[in-house]
Amino acid sequence: MAAALSEELAVVARLKPQTVNAAATGETDVVDMKYFDRVMFIFDLGDYAGGNNGSLAAGIYGDTASNGSFATLITGKSLTTGTFTGSAGDDAVGILEVRGDELAAQGLRYIKAKATPSNQNLTLSIIGLGGHTRYNPASDFDLAAVKEIINA
């Protein structure tokens, strides 16, 4: 029998559901990639406040230190802004995945996801899932915010 997904994927980062003000940046927890070969961030977008004229800049950022500035956008790891603009951006989901070798190529070890809406406030949340863990089960690396796991 195959392992449960909760044993193969760890919840490693999140931005809890909230309204992120226009021009402000919502950020997830920091992920140490020494434990994972891949991390996938799922961006769950709600509505832009006050109309459909908002847009979103979102991506995966890296650093060499866990308490760094995370100013380096990982090459090729940003959502296409036009896809998440206006009414097309309301109630949408975007997914970005990064591999450990992509980070190593840029000399980075730690990552986080960031999202910055422009023009309008935006409700959103982000979940980061770590996979291909160095040690099993992956659920050993879950955030403390994971309160219960029920497997099939």
C-alpha positions as CSV (number, residue, x, y, z in Angstrom):
1,M,0.0,0.0,0.0
2,A,1.3,3.5,-0.9
3,A,2.2,5.9,1.9
4,A,-0.4,8.5,2.9
5,L,0.2,11.9,1.3
6,S,0.6,13.4,4.8
7,E,3.6,11.1,5.2
8,E,5.1,12.3,1.8
9,L,4.3,16.0,2.0
10,A,5.0,18.3,5.0
11,V,3.2,21.6,5.6
12,V,6.3,23.7,5.8
13,A,5.1,27.3,5.4
14,R,2.0,29.4,5.4
15,L,0.5,32.8,5.2
16,K,-2.7,32.5,7.1
17,P,-5.8,33.8,5.4
18,Q,-5.9,37.6,5.6
19,T,-6.3,40.8,3.8
20,V,-3.0,42.1,2.5
21,N,-3.1,45.9,1.9
22,A,-2.3,47.3,-1.5
23,A,1.5,47.8,-1.9
24,A,2.1,45.8,1.3
25,T,3.7,42.3,1.2
26,G,2.4,39.1,2.7
27,E,5.1,36.5,3.5
28,T,5.1,32.9,4.5
29,D,7.3,31.2,7.0
30,V,10.9,30.5,6.1
31,V,11.7,27.0,4.7
32,D,15.1,25.4,5.1
33,M,15.7,23.5,1.9
34,K,18.3,21.2,3.5
35,Y,15.4,18.8,4.4
36,F,13.5,18.9,1.1
37,D,14.2,18.4,-2.6
38,R,11.1,20.2,-3.7
39,V,8.7,22.7,-2.2
40,M,5.4,23.8,-3.7
41,F,3.6,27.0,-2.7
42,I,-0.2,27.2,-3.3
43,F,-1.5,30.8,-3.5
44,D,-5.2,31.0,-2.7
45,L,-6.6,34.4,-3.8
46,G,-9.9,35.9,-2.7
47,D,-11.3,39.1,-4.0
48,Y,-9.7,42.4,-4.7
49,A,-11.4,45.0,-2.5
50,G,-13.3,47.9,-4.1
51,G,-13.5,46.5,-7.6
52,N,-11.6,44.5,-10.1
53,N,-8.6,46.7,-10.8
54,G,-6.0,45.0,-8.6
55,S,-3.0,43.0,-9.7
56,L,-0.5,40.7,-7.9
57,A,3.2,40.3,-7.8
58,A,4.0,36.9,-6.2
59,G,7.0,34.7,-6.2
60,I,9.5,32.5,-4.3
61,Y,12.4,34.4,-2.7
62,G,15.6,33.0,-1.4
63,D,18.5,33.9,1.0
64,T,21.6,32.3,2.4
65,A,20.4,32.9,6.0
66,S,17.2,32.1,7.7
67,N,16.9,35.6,9.0
68,G,17.9,37.3,5.8
69,S,16.1,39.9,3.8
70,F,14.8,37.5,1.1
71,A,15.3,40.0,-1.6
72,T,16.4,37.5,-4.3
73,L,13.6,36.3,-6.5
74,I,14.4,32.7,-7.5
75,T,14.8,32.6,-11.3
76,G,11.6,31.7,-13.1
77,K,9.6,31.4,-9.8
78,S,7.0,34.1,-10.0
79,L,3.3,34.1,-11.0
80,T,2.5,35.9,-14.2
81,T,1.1,39.2,-13.0
82,G,-1.4,39.5,-15.9
83,T,-3.0,36.2,-15.1
84,F,-3.9,37.6,-11.6
85,T,-5.1,41.1,-12.6
86,G,-8.6,42.4,-12.5
87,S,-11.6,40.1,-12.3
88,A,-9.4,37.2,-13.6
89,G,-7.4,37.5,-10.4
90,D,-10.5,37.2,-8.1
91,D,-10.9,33.8,-6.5
92,A,-7.9,32.3,-8.4
93,V,-5.3,29.8,-7.4
94,G,-1.6,29.9,-8.5
95,I,1.1,27.3,-7.9
96,L,4.8,27.7,-7.8
97,E,7.3,24.9,-7.3
98,V,11.0,25.0,-6.6
99,R,13.7,22.3,-6.6
100,G,16.7,22.2,-4.3
101,D,19.1,22.2,-7.3
102,E,17.5,25.5,-8.6
103,L,18.4,27.1,-5.2
104,A,21.9,25.7,-5.1
105,A,22.5,27.1,-8.6
106,Q,21.9,30.6,-7.1
107,G,23.9,29.8,-3.9
108,L,20.7,29.9,-1.7
109,R,19.4,27.6,1.0
110,Y,16.3,29.3,2.6
111,I,13.1,30.3,0.8
112,K,9.8,31.9,1.4
113,A,6.8,33.0,-0.7
114,K,5.8,36.6,-1.0
115,A,2.7,38.2,-2.5
116,T,2.2,42.0,-3.0
117,P,-1.1,43.3,-4.4
118,S,-1.2,46.6,-6.1
119,N,-4.0,49.1,-6.5
120,Q,-6.5,47.2,-4.2
121,N,-6.3,45.2,-1.0
122,L,-6.5,41.5,-1.6
123,T,-7.6,38.6,0.6
124,L,-5.3,35.6,0.3
125,S,-3.5,32.7,1.9
126,I,-0.4,30.7,0.9
127,I,0.4,27.1,1.9
128,G,3.9,25.6,1.3
129,L,4.2,21.9,0.9
130,G,7.7,20.2,1.2
131,G,8.2,16.9,-0.6
132,H,10.9,14.4,-1.4
133,T,12.1,14.8,2.2
134,R,15.5,13.7,3.3
135,Y,13.9,11.9,6.3
136,N,10.5,10.2,6.7
137,P,7.7,10.7,7.5
138,A,7.5,14.2,6.0
139,S,4.8,15.0,8.7
140,D,7.7,15.2,11.2
141,F,8.5,18.5,9.5
142,D,5.0,20.0,9.7
143,L,4.5,23.5,11.2
144,A,3.2,23.6,14.7
145,A,0.0,25.1,13.2
146,V,-0.9,21.6,11.9
147,K,-3.1,20.4,14.7
148,E,-4.5,17.1,13.3
149,I,-3.8,14.6,10.6
150,I,-6.3,11.9,9.7
151,N,-5.1,9.4,7.1
152,A,-7.3,7.2,4.9
